[in-house]
Amino acid sequence: MPVVVGFNEFCAPSLEEALDQAVRFEAERVVILTPMLTRRGEHSELHIPAAVAGAKARHPSVEFAYAWPYAAGEVAAFLAAHIRPLIGGAGLA
C-alpha cells in the first residue's frame, strides 16, 4: 500500500498536493492519518478536514477517510506502552 506524506505548513508537499498524489496511484480509497493525538488542534480539527473536503470535491470517485480523532483510552495505552520500558513498568496498569 503506497504511503504519501503531506504537510499543513512550512514543508512540501502540501496536504492538498499529497492527496492529489495519492489519487494518481489509482486509489479507490485514501485514508488520512495525522500524528496529532489530542483534540483541540487547529490543524486536526479545521485544516485537515478542509483539505479532505477539497480533495473529495476534486476527486468525487475516490473515497477519502480521515481516521481521526483517536479514542483517548487508546492514545493513553499507546503512550503508557511507549514509556513502560523506560520506567520498568512501575505504577502503570
Protein Blocks (a to p, Z undefined) as FASTA:
>chain_A
ZZddddfbhpacdfklmmmmmmmnopabdcdddfbfbghiaklmmmmmmmmmmmmmmmmm
bccdddbdddfklmmmmmmmmmmmmnnopoiZZ
